[in-house]
Amino acid sequence: RQEMTSEQLINFDVDEGVGIITLNRADRLNAVNWDMAVQIADLLKDIRFRDDIRAVLLRGEGRSFCAGGDLGWVDESSLLADRSIPRFQRKNPFGPFADVTRGIVAVDKPVIAALHGHVVGVGLVYALATDRRFADETTRMSAIFVKRGVVPECGMSYFLPRIAGVSTALKMMTTGAWLNAQEAKEAGIIDELLPAGEAFPAALRYAKELASGASTAVEM
């Protein structure tokens, strides 16, 4: 059965105990804006207490998993313009974006990522926060925060060195360097590397296997 948010920034489907969260801004390569981040964070809170969902799969619609954060509303021109931007957004521009990371960790169910195309910025953080990452050969990754003049937010500086090692993490976070799929696999960021178009089916099979097993043992 399928459930959708009112604005369809994300799609949500339950398939044999697997809650499938699909980022649905394909025209923006699934760049996460404020409203999408709020919707994902709220959905993860709901999933945590749903007994019919025993595993979670995170994926992106269209050509990419996620091209990072869409922060157009906090750039200089928008702040200088006479726009109605809520005070909380101006003071806490990463608020719900970080809530998504926390939600992935706190959901208390195995979370699997199916990756393809761009996996950038907060998109990379969300992938790193999951328990296992399936990716196809089109995948390209970058911790692009430094290119935007901001520090690695939302958990990047926590997850990346622990998964890829300090050397690779420092290079990615201080230069914004890109890794192709094979390089990301060798760095330990990608767990399963597959031909183009096969990451989602493989990730779904794995998630269903987990969902059909001893869920309490898996969650612990």
MILUM-793056 format. One record per residue: x, y negated, z negated of N, C-alpha, C, O in turn. Coordinates in steps of 0.05 Angstrom, whole numbers, plus 5000, padded with zeros to 4 digits. Each point is the difference from the previous one (the first is absolute). Last residue first. Example, Ala and Ser with C-alpha at 12.3 -4.5 7.8 and 13.67 -1.06 7.14 Angstrom:
residues 2
525750454858501649764999498549784986501049784996
499651375005498249765000501849765000502150004987
***
This chain:
residues 220
536950954648501949964979502950015011501949974985
490650195072500049724991502149954979501149784999
497651115032501249835021500249724990502149875004
493450744941502950065000501449825020502249904995
488550055004501149894975503050054998501549824992
493650545082500349725001501249884975501749825001
498851105054499549944971500649704995502249924995
495150315106501550154980499349924971497849904995
499149725091498850264995501350164978499150214993
504148935036497349964990498650264994498350024982
510349975060500249914972497249984987499650084977
500850125114501150224985500249934970499450174983
497949175077497950194995501050244984498650114984
507749255043498349894979497750194994499250034977
506550205094501450024975498349904977499850134979
497049775108500150284993501350044973499050164984
501048975051497350084992500050304992498750074980
509249575056499549894973497350094990499750064976
502450155113501650164981499649914971499950164982
495649365088499050274997501650174980498950154984
504448965033497450014986498950284998499250084978
508949785071500349954972497450024984499950134979
502049955120499550244984500249954970499550194984
502349205095497150074998499450224981497650074997
512249895041498149775001497250114999499250185014
507950464942499749875026497949784999498350004982
506450214925498550155020500049855026500649765001
503950334891500149855025498850175022500950235004
499049694881499550185023499949835025498349815002
504449774918500250284992499750195023501450205002
502348744987498050175014500550294991502350105001
503349294961497549864999497850165012497750014990
512050205005498250124981497349864997498450074982
509449815080500249844975498250114978500249924977
499750455111502750054988500349864974501550104982
490749725067500050284991502650074986500150124979
499349055062498350004976499850284989499950044975
504549855107501649884978498550004974501150054979
494450255098502050194992501849894978500750144981
492549305056498950224985502150204991499950094977
503448925033498250155017499250254984500850044977
502048994981500750285003498150135019497549964999
506148964978498050195009501250285000502350045007
500249024932500850195021497750205006498550084982
502849124955497650055016500550205022498550015020
507649644909500349925028497550035016499749895022
501250324883501649755003500249915029500749775005
494651054968498849774986501549745004498849794999
504351045040497449945011498949754987498849835013
509550504956500249915028497349915011499849795013
500550584901501249745000500249905029499549765005
497451124983498149804990501149725001498649815008
507050925014498049955021498149794991499249835016
507050424918501449895024498049935022500049785010
497050674910500649714996501249885025499349785007
493851055000502649954990500749714999498849845016
492750605010502049995021502849974990501950025016
490650044922499450195022502350025020500850225008
499549174919499650264987499550225021500650234996
500448835028502550134992499750274988501850165001
490149405027501950055022502650114991500950205011
491749534927499750255015502450065019501050225001
498648954947499850234982500250265016501650184994
498148975049502650034986500050234980502150094991
489849715057502150075018502650054985501350215005
489949484960501150254993502350095018501150224996
493948935008498050215000501150284995498650205005
507949025037497850004981498550275000500650185017
509249305012498550255005497950054978500650084978
502148905047501350244988498450255006497649985006
502649175063498950084974501450254989501250155015
499649395074501049834979498850064973499949824983
499250635105498049814994500749814977498449834992
507150895035499749855025497949784997499949815015
501750834916502149805001499849825025500849774999
493150974987499549774983502149795003499349765001
499451155042500349755015499849754983500249785010
501951284995499349854976500449705007502049884993
495950975077501649774992499049894974497549964996
501550925085499649894974501849764994502349995010
492550715071502349814995499449864973497849914995
498251005070500149844976502649834999502250105006
494550585059499749725007500549824977500049755003
499951234993502549895011499849715009502049885007
491850504912500750105027502349845011500949814987
496050494907500349795020500650125027501150215003
495949964884500150125026500249785021498549804998
503150284889499749845024500450165026502250115004
495049944881501350135023499449855025497749925004
499749744911501450234990501550155023502050144995
496048764999498550255003501850234992502449974996
500649125009498650054975498450275001499250104979
505549535097501950094980498650084974501050184986
493949435083500950265008501950124979499850234994
497348894994497850184996500850295008499250194986
507149135031499650044971497850204995500450194984
500949535104502150184992499850064970500350234991
493949145043499350255011502050224993499350224994
502248874984498350144980499050275011499550184985
508049545073499349844977498350154980500750224991
499350295098501649764995499049864974497650004994
501650785086499650044971501849794986502350044996
493950205112501249834980499250074972497650044994
501050755072500449725008501449844978501850104986
493750714972500849985029500449705006499049834985
498350954927501349765010500550015030500650225011
493850184897500450075028500949755015498549815003
501350534887500049805020500450125028501850185003
494150144893501750065023499849785020497849885004
500150374885499649815022502050055022502450004995
492950524911502149995020499249815023497850025011
498249774894499650215020502349995020501149785003
497449574926500150264987499150235018498950204991
502348775016497550145009499950294988497850125000
509349154993498250064978497650175007498550084982
508349605082501450154978498050104979500350224990
496449245080501150255012501350174978499650254999
497548894977497850185004500850275011499050214992
507349084999499350114974497750205003500050214986
502349335091502250174992499450144973500350244997
493649115032499850245017502350204992499550244997
500348914964498050174988499750265016499550214989
506049085042501450174980498050194987500750214991
495749195069501950165015501550194981500550245006
493549104961498850255008501850185016499650245001
504648934966498350134981498850265009500850214990
505549085049500450295003498150164982500250254999
500048785002499650085028500350305004499150115020
498949194902500750284999499850125028498350185004
499848904979501950054978501050295000502250054989
491349655075502449835003502150064979502449985005
489350474992501550085023502549845003502150115007
491849654926501450254993501750105023502250104996
492249145016502449944984501550264993502549995001
491549935089499750034971502649974985502150085009
495849425082501450254993499750034970500949834985
495549525097499050104974501250274995498950215007
505548955051498550255002499150094972501449944980
504149285074497849974981498250245003497849995012
513050025008497549935012497849994978500350114979
508550185002499949715003497449905012499149774996
502551154994500049894974499849695001498849874983
502050645097497450044987499849884973497949914992
510350055056497949845013497350034987498549814998
509050714972500249714993497749845012498849834987
499051194994502449875012499849704995497949904990
495850824983501749874981502449875012501949934986
491250565064498649804984501749874978499049824987
504250895072499649755014498749794983500549765004
503051194982500049794981499649735013500949794990
498651325021499149775016499649764982497949964988
508650975002497949824990499449775019501849885011
501851075028500749834977497749834990497750065006
502050605067502149805007500649814977501349795005
494651275006499649744988502349825006502350074994
495450775054499050054973499449734987497749954992
501750135116501949994977498750074974497549974997
498049985091502850065008501950014977502350085004
487150114978501349875023502950075002500850234996
494849834907498650025026501849875022501449814994
502150664910499349755014498750065027500850185014
500350354881500849985028499249735012498649854987
501650864918500149725009501149995028502250115005
492850644922501849965023499749715009497849905004
500250784903499549755015502049995023502350064997
492450714931502549905012499349755016497749975008
495650454943502250134986502749945012502150074989
486749645003502449935014502450114984500449924977
490750154990499950125027502449945017500350125021
498349524890500850284999499850135028501350215004
500548744963498250175016501050295001502150055011
502149144949498050134983498050165015497950084989
509449445054501350124976498050164984500750204988
496749265087500950275006501150144976499650244996
498148844998497750175002500850295004498950184987
507849175014498950024973497650185000499650164981
504149645102501750194985499150034971500150214989
495549165066499450275009501650204984499050214991
502848874997497450084988499350295006499050144983
508749505058500450034971497550084986500050184983
499549625109501550254996500450054970499550224990
496348975036498350245006501550264995498850194989
505948995001498050034979498350255005499450144981
506849645085501350094976498150044977500150204986
496749415094500550295003501450114976499350224991
499148865011497550144997500550315003498850164986
508649245027499150004972497550184997499950174981
506050125100499449734990498850034972499750224989
506850415079498249994977499649714992501949864993
500450655105501149824980498049954978497649955006
501750625077499350074972501549834979500450104978
500049755118501750224992499650074970501950084986
492549325063502249874986502050214990501549954981
490750325065500849785016502349844988501449845014
494450894939501850095022501049775017502250015011
493550154896500449745014502050065023502149885002
494550744923498449965024500249725010497949875005
506151014928500349715004498949935027500750135020
496550734921501249915025500149705001497949874998
501051044931499949705001501449925026502450065004
493050884953501749895022499649705001497849915007
500950974922499149735005501949875019502449964994
495151114986502149805005498749735006498449985019
496750854967501349924975502249805003501349924980
493650405096500950234985501649934975502250114996
495849075053500150245016501250234983502450014995
493848895005500650234983499850255016497950065011
504048815009498750255008500850224980502350014991
498248845034500450214980498350245007497649985005
507249025036498050215003500650214979502350044992
499948845015500950274997497750195005497649924997
500949215021502949975000501450264994502350045007
487849725001501550205015502949945003501250065021
491249504930501549865021501750185017501249915019
493650444908498149835015501449865023498849965021
504850994949499749754987498349825017499850055024
499251024983501549775009499549764982497949974988
501551215021499149764986501749775011502450045005
494751065022501649765003498749774985497649965000
503051215000498349765000501749755000502350004989
***
